[in-house]
Amino acid sequence: MKTTKFLKTAEVEKKWILIDAENVVVGRLASFVAMRLRGKHRPDYTPHIDCGDNVVIINAEKVAFTGKKRTDKIYYRHTGYPGGLKERTAGKILDGRFPDRVVRKAVQRMLPKESPLARKQLSNLKVYSGSEHPHDAQTPEVIDFKSMNSKNVKEG
């Protein structure tokens, strides 16, 4: 009888991929990136090992939302004090100081719930608001996410 072959941590070969997020729909991008971070695109996927790729996303401030999500989608946080629930819309975050947090939060919510493996997989995600990134030495493979499907890009 055959047994299932599981990867060991030392056997994992991680690739670096680069995605340009300009005019890309956030949810579709986050779904694709979460799949790559987990390693589910690989034929030797192992659920309990971090076998996913390292993903670099550039132009995070230029992502697009469908419908009225830019004004209606609300992100909540709590200060820890009574009555300390704070809220901000997606548009305010994208126009603010850290626009990359919208993409990071979308990907984080598509990974498994808070666990050591999910934290390790999320640490393989690098999100930058501009078109510059410090990962040229890793020679990331450029993936043209926009041309994969016409629904990935929002015109207008």
C-alpha positions in Angstrom: 0.0 0.0 0.0 1.3 3.5 -0.9 1.7 6.1 1.8 1.3 9.8 1.3 4.5 11.7 0.9 4.7 14.7 3.2 7.3 17.5 2.8 9.9 18.1 5.5 10.8 21.7 6.4 14.3 21.3 4.9 12.9 20.0 1.6 10.8 23.1 0.8 12.0 25.3 -2.0 10.4 28.7 -1.8 10.1 31.0 -4.8 9.8 34.8 -4.8 7.0 36.3 -6.8 6.2 40.0 -7.6 2.7 41.3 -8.2 1.8 44.9 -9.4 -1.5 45.8 -7.7 -2.4 48.9 -9.7 -6.1 48.9 -10.5 -6.5 45.3 -9.3 -9.6 44.3 -7.3 -8.6 43.7 -3.7 -10.5 40.5 -3.0 -9.3 38.7 -6.1 -5.8 39.7 -5.4 -6.0 38.6 -1.7 -7.4 35.2 -2.7 -4.6 34.6 -5.2 -1.9 35.7 -2.8 -3.3 33.6 0.1 -3.3 30.6 -2.1 0.4 31.2 -3.0 1.4 31.9 0.7 -0.2 28.6 1.8 1.4 26.6 -1.0 -1.8 25.2 -2.3 -0.7 25.7 -5.9 2.0 23.1 -5.5 1.5 19.4 -6.2 3.5 18.5 -3.0 1.3 20.8 -0.7 1.6 19.8 2.9 -1.0 21.4 5.3 1.2 21.5 8.4 4.4 22.9 6.7 5.0 26.4 5.5 5.6 25.5 1.8 4.3 28.6 0.2 6.1 31.3 -1.8 7.4 34.7 -0.7 5.1 37.3 -2.3 6.0 41.0 -2.9 3.1 43.3 -3.8 3.9 46.8 -5.1 1.6 49.8 -5.7 -0.8 48.8 -2.9 -2.2 52.4 -2.6 -3.6 52.0 -6.2 -5.8 49.0 -5.5 -9.5 49.1 -6.5 -12.7 48.1 -4.8 -15.8 47.1 -6.6 -19.1 48.8 -6.0 -19.2 51.4 -3.1 -16.8 49.5 -0.9 -14.2 52.3 -0.9 -16.7 54.5 1.0 -18.9 51.8 2.7 -16.4 49.2 3.9 -15.5 49.9 7.5 -12.4 48.5 9.4 -12.8 48.4 13.1 -10.2 48.4 15.9 -10.4 48.7 19.6 -8.1 50.7 21.9 -8.6 48.4 24.9 -10.5 51.0 26.9 -14.3 51.1 27.5 -16.0 52.7 24.6 -12.8 52.6 22.6 -14.1 51.1 19.3 -12.6 53.0 16.4 -13.7 52.8 12.8 -12.2 53.9 9.5 -13.4 53.5 5.9 -11.3 51.7 3.3 -10.9 55.0 1.4 -9.5 56.9 4.4 -7.0 54.1 5.0 -5.9 54.1 1.3 -5.5 57.9 1.3 -3.8 57.9 4.7 -0.3 57.1 5.9 -0.3 53.3 5.6 -2.3 52.3 2.5 -0.6 48.9 2.4 -2.7 47.7 5.4 -5.8 47.2 3.3 -4.1 44.6 1.2 -2.3 43.0 4.2 -5.6 42.7 6.2 -7.5 41.2 3.2 -4.8 38.5 2.8 -4.6 37.9 6.5 -8.4 37.3 6.7 -8.1 34.7 3.9 -5.4 32.7 5.7 -6.3 30.2 8.4 -7.3 31.7 11.7 -4.7 33.0 14.1 -2.1 30.3 14.6 1.6 30.0 14.6 1.6 28.6 11.0 -0.7 31.4 9.8 1.6 34.0 11.3 4.6 32.4 9.7 2.9 32.3 6.3 1.8 36.0 6.6 5.4 37.0 7.4 6.3 35.8 3.8 4.1 38.6 2.5 5.8 42.0 1.7 3.5 44.9 0.7 4.7 48.2 -0.5 2.7 51.3 -1.3 5.0 52.6 -4.1 6.6 50.9 -7.1 10.0 50.5 -5.3 10.9 47.4 -3.2 14.1 46.2 -1.6 13.9 42.6 -2.9 15.7 42.8 -6.2 18.4 40.6 -4.9 16.0 37.7 -4.6 15.1 38.1 -8.4 11.4 37.7 -7.9 9.3 36.2 -10.8 6.9 38.8 -12.1 3.3 37.5 -12.3 1.0 39.5 -14.5 -2.1 39.1 -12.3 -4.1 41.6 -14.4 -4.1 39.5 -17.5 -5.1 36.3 -15.8 -8.8 37.3 -15.9 -10.6 40.3 -17.1 -12.5 40.6 -13.8 -9.2 41.1 -11.9 -8.9 44.7 -13.2 -11.4 47.5 -12.5 -11.6 50.0 -15.3 -12.4 53.6 -14.6 
